Amino acid sequence: MDITLVQGDITEQPVDAVVNAANSSLMGGGGVDGAIHRAGGAEILQECRRLRDTSHPDGLPAGDAVATTAGRMPAAWVIHTVGPVYSTSEDRSATLASCYRRSLEVADGLNAAGVAFPAVSTGVYGWPMDDAARIAVRSVQESSTTVGEVRFVLFSPDAYEAFARALGHNTGPI
Ligand code: ADP
């Protein structure tokens, strides 16, 4: 599996599946969630409502993942995952790692060849970027997925650099 890093907007990525840092309600929100629903259109929320009415009446627990259409985005699917809220009193890293592992299991079920991830839990949910990047990279590397390319799409240069450090790249000038 290839791991690639891109600085940019996940809604523009021409991959099979983009991962959404959703919340448990699956009813949309701010940050990357809002951007994905805006870019993909109403069809995504319609499918999320259907999931709430059928398989997920209590919403999606943190660490789990579920797929819908990607609507008008270049991708075919959105894989919604719910990150844990960062806590200084409780270690929730296993739940954050589970977001990546479960998303890739869902991607395998869709036969997706390329999957793009945002930095789950690093926005409103407050996870420190360097730590989140290490957990993300490790979880993807340890997964037994059949996905060929995992692309981390980082919104800011700081996030990009944190993921590059986690991957062991040298990002500075030579
Ligand atoms: P969470 O609630 O899991 O913290 P957020 O959406 O608040 O989710 O933030 C997760 C990360 O996604 C943050 O690092 C944020 O900067 C980033 N982000 C926001 N919009 C986009 C986008 N369009 N593409 C990629 N990353 C994004």
Backbone and ligand atoms as CSV (ligand in chain L), in Angstrom:
chain,resi,resn,atom,element,x,y,z
A,1,MET,N,N,0.842,-1.204,0.000
A,1,MET,CA,C,0.000,0.000,0.000
A,1,MET,C,C,0.876,1.254,0.000
A,2,ASP,N,N,0.492,2.224,-0.839
A,2,ASP,CA,C,1.209,3.506,-0.871
A,2,ASP,C,C,0.504,4.496,0.052
A,3,ILE,N,N,1.286,5.204,0.844
A,3,ILE,CA,C,0.739,6.298,1.634
A,3,ILE,C,C,1.247,7.597,1.031
A,4,THR,N,N,0.315,8.488,0.649
A,4,THR,CA,C,0.724,9.764,0.072
A,4,THR,C,C,0.148,10.912,0.897
A,5,LEU,N,N,0.806,12.057,0.816
A,5,LEU,CA,C,0.375,13.244,1.543
A,5,LEU,C,C,0.064,14.353,0.549
A,6,VAL,N,N,-1.051,15.023,0.769
A,6,VAL,CA,C,-1.443,16.143,-0.081
A,6,VAL,C,C,-1.883,17.271,0.827
A,7,GLN,N,N,-1.436,18.494,0.523
A,7,GLN,CA,C,-2.016,19.632,1.224
A,7,GLN,C,C,-3.140,20.166,0.355
A,8,GLY,N,N,-4.359,20.222,0.888
A,8,GLY,CA,C,-5.476,20.699,0.077
A,8,GLY,C,C,-6.819,20.373,0.669
A,9,ASP,N,N,-7.806,20.350,-0.220
A,9,ASP,CA,C,-9.207,20.184,0.159
A,9,ASP,C,C,-9.647,18.764,-0.187
A,10,ILE,N,N,-10.100,18.028,0.797
A,10,ILE,CA,C,-10.443,16.619,0.568
A,10,ILE,C,C,-11.621,16.465,-0.386
A,11,THR,N,N,-12.488,17.483,-0.466
A,11,THR,CA,C,-13.674,17.352,-1.322
A,11,THR,C,C,-13.312,17.316,-2.806
A,12,GLU,N,N,-12.085,17.732,-3.139
A,12,GLU,CA,C,-11.670,17.786,-4.551
A,12,GLU,C,C,-10.869,16.566,-4.989
A,13,GLN,N,N,-10.715,15.592,-4.097
A,13,GLN,CA,C,-9.806,14.480,-4.406
A,13,GLN,C,C,-10.456,13.438,-5.314
A,14,PRO,N,N,-9.828,13.111,-6.443
A,14,PRO,CA,C,-10.362,12.101,-7.348
A,14,PRO,C,C,-9.940,10.694,-6.925
A,15,VAL,N,N,-10.425,10.264,-5.772
A,15,VAL,CA,C,-10.152,8.911,-5.267
A,15,VAL,C,C,-11.491,8.179,-5.162
A,16,ASP,N,N,-11.465,6.889,-4.919
A,16,ASP,CA,C,-12.734,6.150,-4.834
A,16,ASP,C,C,-13.560,6.586,-3.630
A,17,ALA,N,N,-12.891,6.775,-2.503
A,17,ALA,CA,C,-13.625,7.122,-1.284
A,17,ALA,C,C,-12.912,8.208,-0.512
A,18,VAL,N,N,-13.684,9.198,-0.035
A,18,VAL,CA,C,-13.144,10.190,0.889
A,18,VAL,C,C,-13.750,9.935,2.259
A,19,VAL,N,N,-12.924,10.052,3.282
A,19,VAL,CA,C,-13.385,9.816,4.644
A,19,VAL,C,C,-13.816,11.147,5.247
A,20,ASN,N,N,-14.953,11.105,5.927
A,20,ASN,CA,C,-15.491,12.287,6.598
A,20,ASN,C,C,-15.271,12.161,8.100
A,21,ALA,N,N,-14.754,13.242,8.715
A,21,ALA,CA,C,-14.699,13.302,10.177
A,21,ALA,C,C,-16.066,13.789,10.647
A,22,ALA,N,N,-16.997,12.841,10.759
A,22,ALA,CA,C,-18.395,13.150,11.065
A,22,ALA,C,C,-18.594,13.230,12.576
A,23,ASN,N,N,-19.818,13.484,12.983
A,23,ASN,CA,C,-20.157,13.315,14.395
A,23,ASN,C,C,-21.195,12.199,14.507
A,24,SER,N,N,-21.455,11.749,15.720
A,24,SER,CA,C,-22.284,10.558,15.919
A,24,SER,C,C,-23.680,10.655,15.309
A,25,SER,N,N,-24.181,11.868,15.188
A,25,SER,CA,C,-25.549,12.023,14.673
A,25,SER,C,C,-25.643,11.701,13.185
A,26,LEU,N,N,-24.529,11.805,12.469
A,26,LEU,CA,C,-24.478,11.653,11.009
A,26,LEU,C,C,-25.307,12.707,10.279
A,27,MET,N,N,-25.691,13.750,10.986
A,27,MET,CA,C,-26.582,14.756,10.389
A,27,MET,C,C,-25.817,16.002,9.919
A,28,GLY,N,N,-24.518,15.909,9.785
A,28,GLY,CA,C,-23.722,17.023,9.295
A,28,GLY,C,C,-23.207,17.874,10.433
A,29,GLY,N,N,-22.277,18.767,10.112
A,29,GLY,CA,C,-21.669,19.616,11.136
A,29,GLY,C,C,-20.754,20.617,10.475
A,30,GLY,N,N,-19.766,21.105,11.227
A,30,GLY,CA,C,-18.833,22.082,10.677
A,30,GLY,C,C,-17.586,21.400,10.147
A,31,GLY,N,N,-16.542,22.172,9.938
A,31,GLY,CA,C,-15.247,21.633,9.518
A,31,GLY,C,C,-15.348,20.838,8.225
A,32,VAL,N,N,-14.629,19.729,8.199
A,32,VAL,CA,C,-14.572,18.913,6.988
A,32,VAL,C,C,-15.947,18.295,6.701
A,33,ASP,N,N,-16.717,18.025,7.740
A,33,ASP,CA,C,-18.080,17.484,7.594
A,33,ASP,C,C,-18.944,18.450,6.778
A,34,GLY,N,N,-18.940,19.715,7.166
A,34,GLY,CA,C,-19.713,20.728,6.448
A,34,GLY,C,C,-19.246,20.854,5.007
A,35,ALA,N,N,-17.927,20.828,4.805
A,35,ALA,CA,C,-17.367,20.977,3.455
A,35,ALA,C,C,-17.802,19.806,2.568
A,36,ILE,N,N,-17.796,18.596,3.119
A,36,ILE,CA,C,-18.178,17.406,2.340
A,36,ILE,C,C,-19.666,17.452,1.983
A,37,HIS,N,N,-20.521,17.813,2.927
A,37,HIS,CA,C,-21.955,17.891,2.621
A,37,HIS,C,C,-22.240,19.009,1.608
A,38,ARG,N,N,-21.532,20.125,1.720
A,38,ARG,CA,C,-21.731,21.219,0.754
A,38,ARG,C,C,-21.297,20.794,-0.645
A,39,ALA,N,N,-20.131,20.164,-0.727
A,39,ALA,CA,C,-19.588,19.795,-2.040
A,39,ALA,C,C,-20.373,18.638,-2.663
A,40,GLY,N,N,-20.810,17.687,-1.843
A,40,GLY,CA,C,-21.485,16.494,-2.372
A,40,GLY,C,C,-22.961,16.708,-2.622
A,41,GLY,N,N,-23.561,17.643,-1.899
A,41,GLY,CA,C,-24.985,17.926,-2.089
A,41,GLY,C,C,-25.894,17.097,-1.189
A,42,ALA,N,N,-27.201,17.311,-1.367
A,42,ALA,CA,C,-28.229,16.791,-0.454
A,42,ALA,C,C,-28.337,15.269,-0.419
A,43,GLU,N,N,-27.853,14.627,-1.478
A,43,GLU,CA,C,-27.944,13.167,-1.554
A,43,GLU,C,C,-27.226,12.486,-0.380
A,44,ILE,N,N,-26.130,13.103,0.084
A,44,ILE,CA,C,-25.368,12.503,1.186
A,44,ILE,C,C,-26.216,12.507,2.454
A,45,LEU,N,N,-26.839,13.644,2.762
A,45,LEU,CA,C,-27.666,13.740,3.967
A,45,LEU,C,C,-28.874,12.803,3.874
A,46,GLN,N,N,-29.417,12.681,2.680
A,46,GLN,CA,C,-30.534,11.736,2.492
A,46,GLN,C,C,-30.123,10.325,2.877
A,47,GLU,N,N,-28.946,9.901,2.430
A,47,GLU,CA,C,-28.492,8.541,2.763
A,47,GLU,C,C,-28.162,8.428,4.240
A,48,CYS,N,N,-27.623,9.503,4.819
A,48,CYS,CA,C,-27.338,9.486,6.270
A,48,CYS,C,C,-28.635,9.338,7.062
A,49,ARG,N,N,-29.670,10.049,6.640
A,49,ARG,CA,C,-30.977,9.917,7.309
A,49,ARG,C,C,-31.499,8.489,7.195
A,50,ARG,N,N,-31.315,7.883,6.023
A,50,ARG,CA,C,-31.773,6.502,5.822
A,50,ARG,C,C,-31.017,5.559,6.764
A,51,LEU,N,N,-29.714,5.799,6.942
A,51,LEU,CA,C,-28.941,4.960,7.872
A,51,LEU,C,C,-29.481,5.110,9.293
A,52,ARG,N,N,-29.815,6.357,9.681
A,52,ARG,CA,C,-30.374,6.596,11.027
A,52,ARG,C,C,-31.717,5.881,11.181
A,53,ASP,N,N,-32.495,5.820,10.098
A,53,ASP,CA,C,-33.824,5.194,10.153
A,53,ASP,C,C,-33.748,3.676,10.119
A,54,THR,N,N,-32.626,3.126,9.695
A,54,THR,CA,C,-32.541,1.671,9.521
A,54,THR,C,C,-31.454,1.060,10.416
A,55,SER,N,N,-30.227,1.015,9.912
A,55,SER,CA,C,-29.158,0.282,10.602
A,55,SER,C,C,-28.572,1.011,11.815
A,56,HIS,N,N,-28.685,2.350,11.874
A,56,HIS,CA,C,-28.001,3.125,12.919
A,56,HIS,C,C,-28.950,4.066,13.666
A,57,PRO,N,N,-29.981,3.514,14.324
A,57,PRO,CA,C,-30.962,4.381,14.997
A,57,PRO,C,C,-30.355,5.257,16.091
A,58,ASP,N,N,-29.275,4.795,16.719
A,58,ASP,CA,C,-28.644,5.586,17.789
A,58,ASP,C,C,-27.446,6.381,17.275
A,59,GLY,N,N,-27.264,6.438,15.963
A,59,GLY,CA,C,-26.118,7.141,15.403
A,59,GLY,C,C,-24.914,6.216,15.308
A,60,LEU,N,N,-23.767,6.808,14.960
A,60,LEU,CA,C,-22.538,6.038,14.751
A,60,LEU,C,C,-21.609,6.270,15.936
A,61,PRO,N,N,-21.183,5.196,16.627
A,61,PRO,CA,C,-20.285,5.409,17.771
A,61,PRO,C,C,-18.889,5.859,17.342
A,62,ALA,N,N,-18.186,6.545,18.210
A,62,ALA,CA,C,-16.805,6.942,17.949
A,62,ALA,C,C,-15.978,5.695,17.638
A,63,GLY,N,N,-15.118,5.791,16.620
A,63,GLY,CA,C,-14.253,4.681,16.236
A,63,GLY,C,C,-14.834,3.795,15.149
A,64,ASP,N,N,-16.114,3.999,14.815
A,64,ASP,CA,C,-16.739,3.167,13.787
A,64,ASP,C,C,-16.830,3.946,12.466
A,65,ALA,N,N,-17.243,3.272,11.383
A,65,ALA,CA,C,-17.310,3.894,10.058
A,65,ALA,C,C,-18.445,3.289,9.247
A,66,VAL,N,N,-19.011,4.101,8.352
A,66,VAL,CA,C,-20.106,3.648,7.495
A,66,VAL,C,C,-20.057,4.459,6.196
A,67,ALA,N,N,-20.495,3.846,5.081
A,67,ALA,CA,C,-20.359,4.507,3.771
A,67,ALA,C,C,-21.689,5.022,3.236
A,68,THR,N,N,-21.607,6.134,2.491
A,68,THR,CA,C,-22.729,6.626,1.682
A,68,THR,C,C,-22.171,7.017,0.316
A,69,THR,N,N,-23.069,7.439,-0.551
A,69,THR,CA,C,-22.657,8.063,-1.809
A,69,THR,C,C,-21.807,9.312,-1.522
A,70,ALA,N,N,-21.044,9.747,-2.522
A,70,ALA,CA,C,-20.319,11.017,-2.413
A,70,ALA,C,C,-21.046,12.116,-3.182
A,71,GLY,N,N,-22.251,11.822,-3.689
A,71,GLY,CA,C,-23.026,12.841,-4.401
A,71,GLY,C,C,-22.246,13.422,-5.572
A,72,ARG,N,N,-22.119,14.741,-5.587
A,72,ARG,CA,C,-21.494,15.432,-6.732
A,72,ARG,C,C,-19.971,15.519,-6.659
A,73,MET,N,N,-19.366,14.965,-5.611
A,73,MET,CA,C,-17.889,15.028,-5.532
A,73,MET,C,C,-17.264,14.070,-6.544
A,74,PRO,N,N,-15.990,14.262,-6.885
A,74,PRO,CA,C,-15.325,13.330,-7.816
A,74,PRO,C,C,-15.254,11.901,-7.267
A,75,ALA,N,N,-15.203,11.742,-5.967
A,75,ALA,CA,C,-15.162,10.401,-5.362
A,75,ALA,C,C,-16.508,9.694,-5.562
A,76,ALA,N,N,-16.498,8.373,-5.399
A,76,ALA,CA,C,-17.745,7.602,-5.502
A,76,ALA,C,C,-18.442,7.497,-4.144
A,77,TRP,N,N,-17.653,7.397,-3.083
A,77,TRP,CA,C,-18.236,7.194,-1.756
A,77,TRP,C,C,-17.654,8.152,-0.726
A,78,VAL,N,N,-18.467,8.406,0.293
A,78,VAL,CA,C,-17.968,9.014,1.522
A,78,VAL,C,C,-18.010,7.933,2.587
A,79,ILE,N,N,-16.902,7.756,3.277
A,79,ILE,CA,C,-16.884,6.868,4.444
A,79,ILE,C,C,-16.896,7.771,5.677
A,80,HIS,N,N,-18.004,7.743,6.399
A,80,HIS,CA,C,-18.157,8.597,7.575
A,80,HIS,C,C,-17.570,7.870,8.783
A,81,THR,N,N,-16.676,8.529,9.473
A,81,THR,CA,C,-16.161,7.964,10.720
A,81,THR,C,C,-16.310,9.030,11.805
A,82,VAL,N,N,-16.380,8.592,13.044
A,82,VAL,CA,C,-16.543,9.528,14.159
A,82,VAL,C,C,-15.313,9.439,15.046
A,83,GLY,N,N,-14.538,10.519,15.070
A,83,GLY,CA,C,-13.353,10.558,15.922
A,83,GLY,C,C,-13.732,10.784,17.376
A,84,PRO,N,N,-12.838,10.415,18.283
A,84,PRO,CA,C,-13.054,10.730,19.694
A,84,PRO,C,C,-12.705,12.198,19.964
A,85,VAL,N,N,-13.397,12.807,20.913
A,85,VAL,CA,C,-13.020,14.131,21.399
A,85,VAL,C,C,-11.748,13.944,22.219
A,86,TYR,N,N,-10.743,14.804,22.003
A,86,TYR,CA,C,-9.486,14.675,22.745
A,86,TYR,C,C,-9.713,14.908,24.236
A,87,SER,N,N,-9.030,14.096,25.051
A,87,SER,CA,C,-9.145,14.237,26.504
A,87,SER,C,C,-7.760,14.174,27.120
A,88,THR,N,N,-7.498,15.024,28.090
A,88,THR,CA,C,-6.210,14.954,28.788
A,88,THR,C,C,-6.294,13.979,29.959
A,89,SER,N,N,-7.498,13.578,30.367
A,89,SER,CA,C,-7.651,12.696,31.531
A,89,SER,C,C,-7.840,11.238,31.136
A,90,GLU,N,N,-8.095,10.984,29.851
A,90,GLU,CA,C,-8.365,9.611,29.407
A,90,GLU,C,C,-7.653,9.393,28.078
A,91,ASP,N,N,-6.993,8.247,27.934
A,91,ASP,CA,C,-6.316,7.939,26.672
A,91,ASP,C,C,-7.312,7.336,25.679
A,92,ARG,N,N,-7.649,8.101,24.653
A,92,ARG,CA,C,-8.618,7.654,23.649
A,92,ARG,C,C,-7.953,7.302,22.325
A,93,SER,N,N,-6.630,7.052,22.363
A,93,SER,CA,C,-5.907,6.773,21.111
A,93,SER,C,C,-6.422,5.539,20.394
A,94,ALA,N,N,-6.858,4.525,21.152
A,94,ALA,CA,C,-7.335,3.299,20.509
A,94,ALA,C,C,-8.586,3.590,19.684
A,95,THR,N,N,-9.406,4.518,20.163
A,95,THR,CA,C,-10.610,4.883,19.402
A,95,THR,C,C,-10.228,5.637,18.136
A,96,LEU,N,N,-9.229,6.534,18.242
A,96,LEU,CA,C,-8.777,7.254,17.044
A,96,LEU,C,C,-8.169,6.282,16.032
A,97,ALA,N,N,-7.356,5.341,16.505
A,97,ALA,CA,C,-6.767,4.331,15.606
A,97,ALA,C,C,-7.881,3.519,14.938
A,98,SER,N,N,-8.926,3.218,15.688
A,98,SER,CA,C,-10.052,2.443,15.165
A,98,SER,C,C,-10.753,3.156,14.010
A,99,CYS,N,N,-10.804,4.495,14.043
A,99,CYS,CA,C,-11.417,5.252,12.936
A,99,CYS,C,C,-10.748,4.896,11.608
A,100,TYR,N,N,-9.415,4.859,11.619
A,100,TYR,CA,C,-8.669,4.559,10.392
A,100,TYR,C,C,-8.831,3.090,9.997
A,101,ARG,N,N,-8.722,2.190,10.989
A,101,ARG,CA,C,-8.845,0.761,10.706
A,101,ARG,C,C,-10.238,0.429,10.173
A,102,ARG,N,N,-11.274,0.905,10.838
A,102,ARG,CA,C,-12.655,0.605,10.427
A,102,ARG,C,C,-12.961,1.244,9.066
A,103,SER,N,N,-12.472,2.441,8.832
A,103,SER,CA,C,-12.714,3.092,7.532
A,103,SER,C,C,-12.108,2.259,6.405
A,104,LEU,N,N,-10.927,1.705,6.642
A,104,LEU,CA,C,-10.291,0.879,5.606
A,104,LEU,C,C,-11.019,-0.448,5.444
A,105,GLU,N,N,-11.593,-0.985,6.517
A,105,GLU,CA,C,-12.409,-2.202,6.381
A,105,GLU,C,C,-13.643,-1.917,5.527
A,106,VAL,N,N,-14.275,-0.774,5.768
A,106,VAL,CA,C,-15.435,-0.388,4.956
A,106,VAL,C,C,-14.996,-0.194,3.497
A,107,ALA,N,N,-13.842,0.440,3.294
A,107,ALA,CA,C,-13.306,0.649,1.937
A,107,ALA,C,C,-13.049,-0.695,1.248
A,108,ASP,N,N,-12.547,-1.667,1.987
A,108,ASP,CA,C,-12.318,-3.004,1.414
A,108,ASP,C,C,-13.634,-3.604,0.943
A,109,GLY,N,N,-14.689,-3.418,1.736
A,109,GLY,CA,C,-16.011,-3.930,1.376
A,109,GLY,C,C,-16.555,-3.295,0.098
A,110,LEU,N,N,-16.089,-2.088,-0.205
A,110,LEU,CA,C,-16.514,-1.377,-1.419
A,110,LEU,C,C,-15.565,-1.647,-2.577
A,111,ASN,N,N,-14.505,-2.403,-2.328
A,111,ASN,CA,C,-13.457,-2.631,-3.323
A,111,ASN,C,C,-12.766,-1.348,-3.764
A,112,ALA,N,N,-12.644,-0.393,-2.853
A,112,ALA,CA,C,-12.024,0.891,-3.183
A,112,ALA,C,C,-10.515,0.713,-3.329
A,113,ALA,N,N,-9.958,1.320,-4.388
A,113,ALA,CA,C,-8.510,1.240,-4.606
A,113,ALA,C,C,-7.778,2.412,-3.960
A,114,GLY,N,N,-8.462,3.558,-3.869
A,114,GLY,CA,C,-7.838,4.753,-3.292
A,114,GLY,C,C,-8.758,5.419,-2.285
A,115,VAL,N,N,-8.209,5.755,-1.131
A,115,VAL,CA,C,-8.998,6.360,-0.058
A,115,VAL,C,C,-8.270,7.584,0.475
A,116,ALA,N,N,-9.006,8.698,0.631
A,116,ALA,CA,C,-8.433,9.924,1.185
A,116,ALA,C,C,-8.972,10.165,2.591
A,117,PHE,N,N,-8.056,10.445,3.504
A,117,PHE,CA,C,-8.424,10.733,4.900
A,117,PHE,C,C,-8.084,12.176,5.261
A,118,PRO,N,N,-8.953,12.824,6.036
A,118,PRO,CA,C,-8.548,14.069,6.701
A,118,PRO,C,C,-7.868,13.704,8.016
A,119,ALA,N,N,-7.373,14.707,8.729
A,119,ALA,CA,C,-6.769,14.472,10.047
A,119,ALA,C,C,-7.899,14.438,11.081
A,120,VAL,N,N,-8.457,13.228,11.249
A,120,VAL,CA,C,-9.631,13.037,12.110
A,120,VAL,C,C,-9.334,13.522,13.536
A,121,SER,N,N,-10.288,14.204,14.121
A,121,SER,CA,C,-10.269,14.683,15.514
A,121,SER,C,C,-9.354,15.873,15.775
A,122,THR,N,N,-8.693,16.412,14.734
A,122,THR,CA,C,-7.726,17.497,14.989
A,122,THR,C,C,-8.325,18.894,14.871
A,123,GLY,N,N,-9.633,18.973,14.570
A,123,GLY,CA,C,-10.278,20.281,14.472
A,123,GLY,C,C,-11.022,20.588,15.763
A,124,VAL,N,N,-12.337,20.627,15.664
A,124,VAL,CA,C,-13.198,20.914,16.820
A,124,VAL,C,C,-12.947,19.919,17.967
A,125,TYR,N,N,-12.566,18.692,17.626
A,125,TYR,CA,C,-12.373,17.667,18.666
A,125,TYR,C,C,-11.017,17.770,19.383
A,126,GLY,N,N,-10.157,18.683,18.921
A,126,GLY,CA,C,-9.036,19.150,19.740
A,126,GLY,C,C,-7.796,18.281,19.882
A,127,TRP,N,N,-7.642,17.262,19.048
A,127,TRP,CA,C,-6.470,16.376,19.214
A,127,TRP,C,C,-5.201,17.086,18.737
A,128,PRO,N,N,-4.112,17.070,19.501
A,128,PRO,CA,C,-2.858,17.690,19.050
A,128,PRO,C,C,-2.368,17.036,17.746
A,129,MET,N,N,-1.990,17.860,16.784
A,129,MET,CA,C,-1.734,17.385,15.418
A,129,MET,C,C,-0.629,16.332,15.343
A,130,ASP,N,N,0.504,16.546,16.020
A,130,ASP,CA,C,1.607,15.583,15.892
A,130,ASP,C,C,1.199,14.204,16.395
A,131,ASP,N,N,0.504,14.174,17.521
A,131,ASP,CA,C,0.070,12.904,18.101
A,131,ASP,C,C,-0.971,12.236,17.197
A,132,ALA,N,N,-1.921,13.027,16.699
A,132,ALA,CA,C,-2.959,12.486,15.808
A,132,ALA,C,C,-2.322,11.919,14.539
A,133,ALA,N,N,-1.292,12.600,14.029
A,133,ALA,CA,C,-0.622,12.151,12.804
A,133,ALA,C,C,0.084,10.812,13.039
A,134,ARG,N,N,0.757,10.675,14.192
A,134,ARG,CA,C,1.440,9.404,14.496
A,134,ARG,C,C,0.437,8.260,14.591
A,135,ILE,N,N,-0.680,8.503,15.257
A,135,ILE,CA,C,-1.707,7.465,15.411
A,135,ILE,C,C,-2.293,7.096,14.048
A,136,ALA,N,N,-2.558,8.106,13.222
A,136,ALA,CA,C,-3.139,7.868,11.896
A,136,ALA,C,C,-2.202,7.021,11.040
A,137,VAL,N,N,-0.939,7.416,10.982
A,137,VAL,CA,C,0.025,6.713,10.133
A,137,VAL,C,C,0.217,5.281,10.624
A,138,ARG,N,N,0.353,5.103,11.930
A,138,ARG,CA,C,0.564,3.763,12.480
A,138,ARG,C,C,-0.648,2.868,12.208
A,139,SER,N,N,-1.825,3.397,12.420
A,139,SER,CA,C,-3.032,2.594,12.238
A,139,SER,C,C,-3.169,2.147,10.782
A,140,VAL,N,N,-2.896,3.042,9.837
A,140,VAL,CA,C,-2.980,2.692,8.422
A,140,VAL,C,C,-1.898,1.665,8.065
A,141,GLN,N,N,-0.680,1.883,8.569
A,141,GLN,CA,C,0.411,0.948,8.252
A,141,GLN,C,C,0.145,-0.441,8.819
A,142,GLU,N,N,-0.528,-0.514,9.959
A,142,GLU,CA,C,-0.777,-1.812,10.599
A,142,GLU,C,C,-2.015,-2.510,10.048
A,143,SER,N,N,-2.797,-1.808,9.238
A,143,SER,CA,C,-4.034,-2.399,8.729
A,143,SER,C,C,-3.719,-3.446,7.656
A,144,SER,N,N,-4.600,-4.426,7.524
A,144,SER,CA,C,-4.389,-5.461,6.502
A,144,SER,C,C,-5.276,-5.189,5.297
A,145,THR,N,N,-5.534,-3.918,5.026
A,145,THR,CA,C,-6.427,-3.508,3.937
A,145,THR,C,C,-5.917,-3.916,2.557
A,146,THR,N,N,-6.859,-4.035,1.618
A,146,THR,CA,C,-6.498,-4.270,0.214
A,146,THR,C,C,-6.468,-2.955,-0.582
A,147,VAL,N,N,-6.728,-1.821,0.091
A,147,VAL,CA,C,-6.656,-0.507,-0.556
A,147,VAL,C,C,-5.217,-0.261,-1.030
A,148,GLY,N,N,-5.073,0.239,-2.262
A,148,GLY,CA,C,-3.734,0.428,-2.831
A,148,GLY,C,C,-3.095,1.753,-2.479
A,149,GLU,N,N,-3.928,2.804,-2.356
A,149,GLU,CA,C,-3.386,4.125,-1.991
A,149,GLU,C,C,-4.195,4.751,-0.866
A,150,VAL,N,N,-3.525,5.077,0.198
A,150,VAL,CA,C,-4.122,5.876,1.267
A,150,VAL,C,C,-3.499,7.259,1.179
A,151,ARG,N,N,-4.359,8.248,0.982
A,151,ARG,CA,C,-3.910,9.634,0.803
A,151,ARG,C,C,-4.384,10.456,2.000
A,152,PHE,N,N,-3.443,11.014,2.729
A,152,PHE,CA,C,-3.830,11.933,3.800
A,152,PHE,C,C,-3.919,13.327,3.184
A,153,VAL,N,N,-5.078,13.952,3.336
A,153,VAL,CA,C,-5.291,15.282,2.761
A,153,VAL,C,C,-5.368,16.288,3.899
A,154,LEU,N,N,-4.324,17.108,3.978
A,154,LEU,CA,C,-4.167,18.017,5.118
A,154,LEU,C,C,-4.456,19.439,4.678
A,155,PHE,N,N,-5.281,20.090,5.479
A,155,PHE,CA,C,-5.766,21.416,5.122
A,155,PHE,C,C,-4.682,22.481,5.266
A,156,SER,N,N,-3.845,22.375,6.279
A,156,SER,CA,C,-2.873,23.444,6.574
A,156,SER,C,C,-1.452,22.928,6.378
A,157,PRO,N,N,-0.508,23.863,6.115
A,157,PRO,CA,C,0.899,23.461,6.024
A,157,PRO,C,C,1.375,22.795,7.316
A,158,ASP,N,N,0.911,23.270,8.476
A,158,ASP,CA,C,1.323,22.663,9.756
A,158,ASP,C,C,0.877,21.213,9.840
A,159,ALA,N,N,-0.340,20.941,9.410
A,159,ALA,CA,C,-0.850,19.568,9.441
A,159,ALA,C,C,-0.050,18.698,8.473
A,160,TYR,N,N,0.241,19.254,7.299
A,160,TYR,CA,C,1.037,18.509,6.310
A,160,TYR,C,C,2.400,18.139,6.898
A,161,GLU,N,N,3.022,19.102,7.550
A,161,GLU,CA,C,4.360,18.843,8.115
A,161,GLU,C,C,4.306,17.820,9.239
A,162,ALA,N,N,3.248,17.861,10.038
A,162,ALA,CA,C,3.106,16.875,11.117
A,162,ALA,C,C,2.988,15.462,10.536
A,163,PHE,N,N,2.219,15.319,9.475
A,163,PHE,CA,C,2.070,13.992,8.856
A,163,PHE,C,C,3.369,13.565,8.172
A,164,ALA,N,N,4.067,14.510,7.586
A,164,ALA,CA,C,5.357,14.174,6.960
A,164,ALA,C,C,6.336,13.686,8.024
A,165,ARG,N,N,6.353,14.355,9.181
A,165,ARG,CA,C,7.226,13.887,10.271
A,165,ARG,C,C,6.813,12.494,10.724
A,166,ALA,N,N,5.514,12.267,10.833
A,166,ALA,CA,C,5.027,10.957,11.284
A,166,ALA,C,C,5.407,9.856,10.295
A,167,LEU,N,N,5.480,10.218,9.032
A,167,LEU,CA,C,5.878,9.242,8.011
A,167,LEU,C,C,7.391,9.118,7.900
A,168,GLY,N,N,8.095,10.002,8.588
A,168,GLY,CA,C,9.551,9.945,8.566
A,168,GLY,C,C,10.166,10.646,7.388
A,169,HIS,N,N,9.388,11.505,6.718
A,169,HIS,CA,C,9.943,12.268,5.601
A,169,HIS,C,C,10.713,13.460,6.130
A,170,ASN,N,N,11.682,13.905,5.341
A,170,ASN,CA,C,12.346,15.159,5.640
A,170,ASN,C,C,11.700,16.245,4.773
A,171,THR,N,N,10.975,17.165,5.411
A,171,THR,CA,C,10.236,18.156,4.630
A,171,THR,C,C,10.964,19.483,4.502
A,172,GLY,N,N,12.015,19.647,5.250
A,172,GLY,CA,C,12.704,20.949,5.219
A,172,GLY,C,C,13.509,21.112,3.951
A,173,PRO,N,N,14.064,22.324,3.726
A,173,PRO,CA,C,14.932,22.532,2.551
A,173,PRO,C,C,16.206,21.693,2.696
A,174,ILE,N,N,16.733,21.236,1.555
A,174,ILE,CA,C,17.915,20.362,1.606
A,174,ILE,C,C,19.154,21.174,1.926
L,1,ADP,P1,P,-13.107,16.843,14.157
L,1,ADP,O1,O,-14.472,17.180,14.712
L,1,ADP,O2,O,-12.911,15.341,13.951
L,1,ADP,O3,O,-11.995,17.496,14.914
L,1,ADP,P2,P,-12.939,18.857,12.004
L,1,ADP,O4,O,-13.704,18.869,10.727
L,1,ADP,O5,O,-13.242,19.956,12.985
L,1,ADP,O6,O,-13.161,17.400,12.647
L,1,ADP,O7,O,-11.384,18.890,11.691
L,1,ADP,C1,C,-10.641,17.779,11.235
L,1,ADP,C2,C,-9.490,18.278,10.366
L,1,ADP,O8,O,-9.969,18.496,9.047
L,1,ADP,C3,C,-8.870,19.591,10.822
L,1,ADP,O9,O,-7.441,19.438,10.799
L,1,ADP,C4,C,-9.339,20.586,9.767
L,1,ADP,O10,O,-8.393,21.629,9.558
L,1,ADP,C5,C,-9.442,19.711,8.555
L,1,ADP,N1,N,-10.304,20.183,7.445
L,1,ADP,C6,C,-11.336,21.060,7.479
L,1,ADP,N2,N,-11.869,21.205,6.254
L,1,ADP,C7,C,-11.166,20.373,5.413
L,1,ADP,C8,C,-11.208,20.068,4.018
L,1,ADP,N3,N,-12.101,20.631,3.206
L,1,ADP,N4,N,-10.304,19.156,3.533
L,1,ADP,C9,C,-9.407,18.563,4.338
L,1,ADP,N5,N,-9.308,18.813,5.652
L,1,ADP,C10,C,-10.172,19.702,6.192
